[in-house]
Amino acid sequence: MEARLNFYGNAVATKFGRYINSAGKVISDSTLPHATQELVKLRASQINGCGFCTDMHFKDASHAGEDPVRLNLVAAWREAKVFTDAERAALELTEQGTRIADAAGGVTDEAWAEAAKYYDEDQLAALVSLIALINTYNRMNVIVQQPAGDYQPGQFA
């Protein structure tokens, strides 16, 4: 499959990408644990069917030392015993925040309260921002049919 639009060769897309990558740096530099950030990016990408981002975040997390068993179980995080309570709260918020159109009320008060038990205000701000940002990336890649599988860790660093 070939992408419908070369996001990396188009001036408007490249400029937009620089801006949202800057937003991503604010999140990656936050105190939200890096492992949590990678799990959130992977789970949202799975839900959105973004093969490019699913591949990228699996490889980035693996390259950073994340346990492949945990990465393989992200899609089944509710049944898996390998995630902390804080990670579970972040994954629940990610799912509800990603599936907004599927839920009449959006994110539940219970999901928010559970996340707030484990993350301070700055971490919650980073978590919400990350969920919004990865959903943006997923949508761009799904719309242009960005092919998966060619990404190498550090490629966009």
C-alpha positions as CSV (number, residue, x, y, z in Angstrom):
1,M,0.0,0.0,0.0
2,E,1.2,3.5,-0.7
3,A,0.1,6.5,1.2
4,R,-2.5,8.8,-0.4
5,L,-0.4,11.8,0.6
6,N,3.2,12.1,1.4
7,F,3.0,13.8,4.8
8,Y,6.8,14.0,4.9
9,G,7.2,15.7,1.5
10,N,4.3,18.2,1.7
11,A,5.1,21.7,3.0
12,V,1.8,22.2,4.8
13,A,1.8,18.7,6.4
14,T,5.5,19.1,7.4
15,K,4.8,22.4,9.1
16,F,1.8,21.0,10.9
17,G,3.8,18.0,12.0
18,R,6.5,20.3,13.5
19,Y,3.9,22.0,15.6
20,I,2.3,18.9,16.9
21,N,5.7,17.3,17.5
22,S,6.5,20.3,19.7
23,A,3.4,19.6,21.6
24,G,4.5,16.0,22.0
25,K,7.8,17.2,23.4
26,V,6.0,19.0,26.2
27,I,4.3,15.7,27.1
28,S,7.4,13.5,26.8
29,D,9.3,15.9,29.1
30,S,6.6,15.8,31.7
31,T,6.6,13.7,34.9
32,L,4.0,11.3,33.4
33,P,6.0,8.0,33.5
34,H,7.5,7.1,30.1
35,A,6.2,3.6,30.3
36,T,2.7,4.9,30.8
37,Q,3.1,7.2,27.8
38,E,4.1,4.3,25.6
39,L,1.2,2.1,26.7
40,V,-1.2,4.9,26.1
41,K,0.1,5.6,22.6
42,L,0.0,1.9,21.8
43,R,-3.5,1.3,23.1
44,A,-5.1,4.3,21.3
45,S,-3.3,3.4,18.1
46,Q,-4.7,-0.2,18.4
47,I,-8.3,1.1,19.0
48,N,-8.0,3.5,16.0
49,G,-6.6,0.8,13.7
50,C,-3.5,2.9,12.9
51,G,-1.0,0.3,11.8
52,F,1.8,2.8,11.4
53,C,1.5,4.2,14.9
54,T,0.9,0.7,16.5
55,D,4.1,-0.5,14.8
56,M,6.0,2.7,15.8
57,H,5.0,2.7,19.4
58,F,5.6,-1.1,19.9
59,K,9.1,-0.7,18.4
60,D,9.9,2.5,20.4
61,A,8.7,1.0,23.6
62,S,10.7,-2.2,22.9
63,H,13.8,-0.2,22.0
64,A,13.4,1.7,25.3
65,G,13.4,-1.6,27.2
66,E,9.7,-2.2,27.8
67,D,8.8,-5.9,28.3
68,P,7.4,-7.4,25.1
69,V,5.0,-9.4,27.1
70,R,3.4,-6.2,28.5
71,L,3.3,-4.7,25.0
72,N,1.6,-7.8,23.6
73,L,-1.0,-7.7,26.3
74,V,-2.0,-4.0,26.0
75,A,-5.0,-4.9,23.9
76,A,-6.1,-7.2,26.7
77,W,-5.0,-5.0,29.6
78,R,-8.2,-5.7,31.7
79,E,-7.4,-9.4,31.9
80,A,-3.6,-9.2,32.1
81,K,-1.8,-9.1,35.4
82,V,1.3,-7.3,34.2
83,F,0.0,-3.7,34.6
84,T,0.0,-1.5,37.7
85,D,-3.2,0.0,39.0
86,A,-1.9,3.4,37.8
87,E,-1.3,2.1,34.3
88,R,-4.8,0.5,34.3
89,A,-6.3,3.8,35.2
90,A,-4.4,5.5,32.4
91,L,-5.4,2.8,29.9
92,E,-9.1,3.1,30.9
93,L,-8.9,6.9,30.4
94,T,-7.3,6.3,27.1
95,E,-10.0,4.0,25.9
96,Q,-12.8,6.2,27.0
97,G,-11.1,9.3,25.6
98,T,-10.4,7.6,22.3
99,R,-13.9,6.1,22.0
100,I,-15.8,9.4,22.7
101,A,-18.2,8.9,19.9
102,D,-19.1,5.4,21.2
103,A,-20.1,6.7,24.7
104,A,-23.0,9.1,25.1
105,G,-21.4,10.7,28.1
106,G,-17.8,10.8,27.0
107,V,-15.3,10.0,29.8
108,T,-17.0,8.8,33.0
109,D,-16.5,10.4,36.4
110,E,-15.3,7.0,37.7
111,A,-12.5,6.8,35.0
112,W,-11.4,10.3,35.8
113,A,-11.4,9.7,39.6
114,E,-9.5,6.5,39.2
115,A,-6.8,8.3,37.2
116,A,-6.7,11.2,39.6
117,K,-5.8,8.7,42.4
118,Y,-2.5,8.0,40.8
119,Y,-1.5,11.1,38.8
120,D,-1.0,14.6,40.0
121,E,-2.5,17.6,38.2
122,D,0.5,18.1,35.8
123,Q,0.5,14.4,35.0
124,L,-3.2,14.4,34.4
125,A,-2.7,17.4,32.0
126,A,0.0,15.4,30.2
127,L,-2.1,12.3,30.1
128,V,-5.1,14.1,28.6
129,S,-2.9,16.0,26.2
130,L,-1.2,12.7,25.1
131,I,-4.5,11.0,24.5
132,A,-5.6,13.9,22.3
133,L,-2.3,14.0,20.5
134,I,-2.0,10.3,19.7
135,N,-5.6,10.4,18.4
136,T,-4.6,13.3,16.1
137,Y,-1.6,11.3,14.8
138,N,-3.8,8.2,14.4
139,R,-6.4,10.0,12.4
140,M,-3.9,11.6,10.1
141,N,-2.2,8.3,9.3
142,V,-5.5,6.4,8.9
143,I,-6.9,9.1,6.5
144,V,-3.8,9.1,4.3
145,Q,-3.3,5.3,4.7
146,Q,0.2,5.6,5.9
147,P,1.7,2.1,5.5
148,A,2.9,0.2,8.5
149,G,6.1,-1.8,9.0
150,D,8.9,0.4,7.8
151,Y,9.5,2.5,11.0
152,Q,12.8,2.2,12.8
153,P,13.2,3.4,16.4
154,G,14.6,7.0,16.4
155,Q,13.6,7.6,12.8
156,F,11.8,10.9,13.8
157,A,14.0,12.0,16.6
